[in-house]
Amino acid sequence: MSSNFKPKNYQPLEVSTIKNFIENSDKIKNIIGDTKEIEIKEVGDGNLNLVFFVESKKNSICIKQPLPYLRVLKDWPLTLKRSYYESEYMNIHSNHVADLMPKIYDFDPELCTITMEKLSPHIIMRHGLINATKYENFAEDISTFMAKTLFFTSDLYLKADQKKELNSRFIMNTELCKITEDLIFTDPYMYNKNNRWTTPHLDKQKKEIENNDDLKIAVSRLKIKFMSESQSLLHGDLHTGSIMVSENDTKVIDPEFAFYGPMGFDVGALLANLLMNFFSQNGHEKNSGERKEFKKWILNLINMIWIKFENKFCNLWDEYPEGDGYPRQLFNNKQIIKREQKNYLQNIYNDSIGFAGAKIIRRIFGFAHNIDFDWIKDDKMRAICENKCANLGIEMQINPSKFKDISSLIEAAIKLDNDSISF
Amino acid sequence: MSSNFKPKNYQPLEVSTIKNFIENSDKIKNIIGDTKEIEIKEVGDGNLNLVFFVESKKNSICIKQPLPYLRVLKDWPLTLKRSYYESEYMNIHSNHVADLMPKIYDFDPELCTITMEKLSPHIIMRHGLINATKYENFAEDISTFMAKTLFFTSDLYLKADQKKELNSRFIMNTELCKITEDLIFTDPYMYNKNNRWTTPHLDKQKKEIENNDDLKIAVSRLKIKFMSESQSLLHGDLHTGSIMVSENDTKVIDPEFAFYGPMGFDVGALLANLLMNFFSQNGHEKNSGERKEFKKWILNLINMIWIKFENKFCNLWDEYPEGDGYPRQLFNNKQIIKREQKNYLQNIYNDSIGFAGAKIIRRIFGFAHNIDFDWIKDDKMRAICENKCANLGIEMQINPSKFKDISSLIEAAIKLDNDSISF
């Protein structure tokens, strides 16, 4: 289950070996049809996985294969087992959100490949948002995705033994969890050679972060929550780079970080990435003020996602009260459960605020950054956008009670965005 | 890993087959020596396991073997796998508290037997306390046991992957966990044919419990915490019937309920059982008032256990700060960690109060009772003792903030004990 995990016949696919791979699988051949005139392209962004698009007259597929190391850092080995976790996650959740993930055609445990539908005309959502494209179905879709994936794998829906069995399938996804534990909850708060930030502009803020004891305690508490609270089967990396969108469709991809953890970790990841996009918008304007309306749309999106998530989650709870958590035999008084739902959702919200704060800081001061900020060419402008957003990320961790509901979060974002900061 | 788990060669041992069993194991034979003149006694209290004492000229051993069902309810199947969890728990914790558990000589995965040292002149602590025997080393011993077992398997000491690996060994102990989930957190709060209580005296209180929505919400939150918070490798059943004592020695036994859960569950189990013993004392008096001084001793014991536990736990944290939870690279300011220790221990304490409350209610209104109360022959007297104690157990669950520290808990116990109640 570790880096040492390497099936005997594993080897990285190449454009030249794909045809042979397809010929060897009846399942995939069935989808592709005749392989004589197929087109093959390697399209991976090259960090963790090989990704091939294969197009035949009949169909288009996507083959994803993990590499046994981080491509950008070849000395960083990374278990191939992660494709198992990814396909397991998709299998489990396809019971409820099949239409919000790509269809899986095949998982090959030897080559560790996942063969799935090629999404078209979808693009990575992050790219769309950077170009100020609005996705009017997104709040609806992603709130459904989060409500269903989180509810249906929780103690609210499952029997205790079913949940423990699901948990056991992911509990040894230690290496991917460790990436989160280090890169999100630890490294940005200290010196680490892999950290980077917009320098020299943010040097002072980086130092302040390293010296802020309250912040380091806050992020460590979040880390402990991440490591010890098995609430639901999480995606584990639910940012706008793990979501593909077309005008009317939403597909969540790349759940290789899947594990049982606190629900707020998934919700927070999404909120953080939308907030970062909001704060990055000024840096993408060609004419000052042209993104004003899009920025309003993004904040409204955040608001809608939370409200819809909250409602849908409670509706699922009303509809399927069969879990061992609040056994229905104890609660024939529906009002009591209604009251408890408020409390439960407030706890998810509070966790989401904290985790979102941590997700923001790691993308501005840690190893892996977002193109939302990175594609802002002007250093000074990027620093201003990042600095405001980081101020929010710090506050969300050390003073979560300031953001008691989603409107207070949005107000705080507007206020910080209006600050006049110069470097 | 379920009830279906039954090794091919499993069969219950009998006095007549023990000699053969010993002859087949070099390890055990080595301990026992010549088997010609051994004495064999079956001494199990008969609920879950067979227990044999074997005495030779050279040595005395105890052989514990699980039965595939609860003896008192033959239609209640129970996995034999529990002996694996028990021996795993003892192996893991013997790194730190070997002297506070019996020595294990052998675990036989086919017969599911655990062969260990026969403790002598130890008795079950509950019996001693019912007879008003004081154990002056107990606070010292049990606080060490809890501090070490809980600290050394937590995120404060372990690397994240080490902890996940340990957790994975116990996560499928679902059947024993289910006993806890049902018998402690659910059944006592509703009608269940296995519930019993001192009737008719406590009929009214039982009804009140079933109709107390705040209490049912409180116990369900505790249940969810039990099912989803993987803080440390718990004993899972740490009551005074799972502890053997001599005048100066303490041994913890029977960790078959072991699993990764919230630390407060173990601490709370102990506190609850000591509180129940306190409230039962009036019922064991032959002359009114004769147990007054012992009752003071018990309350002082509770106080000492918590204070010592708190100190020892923090000292371990100071001494071994190598866990991934609060990484030492982030915290060179020791004062910050000191402050965080207070917060962390307060959280364990709060959890302990809640879990102790739930443990009290299950022993007075659920399926399995304590002999502390059950051996009070006079129904009315027993009902008075139980009623007062149950009032505390309810309050600890719904108003835990009333018991902000261990002295407030003790004051509350004294106050309730002085209430004049009659039936």
HADDOCK unambig.tbl for C-alpha pairs under 7 A between the chains (distance, minus, plus):
assign (segid A and resid 161 and name CA) (segid B and resid 174 and name CA) 5.49 0.50 0.50
assign (segid A and resid 164 and name CA) (segid B and resid 171 and name CA) 6.31 0.50 0.50
assign (segid A and resid 164 and name CA) (segid B and resid 172 and name CA) 6.46 0.50 0.50
assign (segid A and resid 165 and name CA) (segid B and resid 172 and name CA) 6.72 0.50 0.50
assign (segid A and resid 168 and name CA) (segid B and resid 168 and name CA) 6.45 0.50 0.50
assign (segid A and resid 168 and name CA) (segid B and resid 171 and name CA) 6.44 0.50 0.50
assign (segid A and resid 171 and name CA) (segid B and resid 164 and name CA) 6.30 0.50 0.50
assign (segid A and resid 171 and name CA) (segid B and resid 168 and name CA) 6.46 0.50 0.50
assign (segid A and resid 172 and name CA) (segid B and resid 164 and name CA) 6.46 0.50 0.50
assign (segid A and resid 172 and name CA) (segid B and resid 165 and name CA) 6.72 0.50 0.50
assign (segid A and resid 174 and name CA) (segid B and resid 161 and name CA) 5.46 0.50 0.50
assign (segid A and resid 190 and name CA) (segid B and resid 330 and name CA) 6.36 0.50 0.50
assign (segid A and resid 213 and name CA) (segid B and resid 336 and name CA) 6.97 0.50 0.50
assign (segid A and resid 216 and name CA) (segid B and resid 330 and name CA) 6.97 0.50 0.50
assign (segid A and resid 220 and name CA) (segid B and resid 325 and name CA) 6.38 0.50 0.50
assign (segid A and resid 220 and name CA) (segid B and resid 326 and name CA) 5.67 0.50 0.50
assign (segid A and resid 223 and name CA) (segid B and resid 325 and name CA) 6.77 0.50 0.50
assign (segid A and resid 224 and name CA) (segid B and resid 325 and name CA) 5.58 0.50 0.50
assign (segid A and resid 228 and name CA) (segid B and resid 229 and name CA) 5.70 0.50 0.50
assign (segid A and resid 228 and name CA) (segid B and resid 230 and name CA) 4.79 0.50 0.50
assign (segid A and resid 228 and name CA) (segid B and resid 231 and name CA) 5.89 0.50 0.50
assign (segid A and resid 229 and name CA) (segid B and resid 228 and name CA) 5.70 0.50 0.50
assign (segid A and resid 229 and name CA) (segid B and resid 229 and name CA) 4.75 0.50 0.50
assign (segid A and resid 229 and name CA) (segid B and resid 230 and name CA) 6.23 0.50 0.50
assign (segid A and resid 230 and name CA) (segid B and resid 228 and name CA) 4.79 0.50 0.50
assign (segid A and resid 230 and name CA) (segid B and resid 229 and name CA) 6.23 0.50 0.50
assign (segid A and resid 231 and name CA) (segid B and resid 228 and name CA) 5.88 0.50 0.50
assign (segid A and resid 325 and name CA) (segid B and resid 220 and name CA) 6.36 0.50 0.50
assign (segid A and resid 325 and name CA) (segid B and resid 223 and name CA) 6.75 0.50 0.50
assign (segid A and resid 325 and name CA) (segid B and resid 224 and name CA) 5.58 0.50 0.50
assign (segid A and resid 326 and name CA) (segid B and resid 220 and name CA) 5.68 0.50 0.50
assign (segid A and resid 330 and name CA) (segid B and resid 190 and name CA) 6.37 0.50 0.50
assign (segid A and resid 330 and name CA) (segid B and resid 216 and name CA) 6.97 0.50 0.50
assign (segid A and resid 336 and name CA) (segid B and resid 213 and name CA) 6.97 0.50 0.50
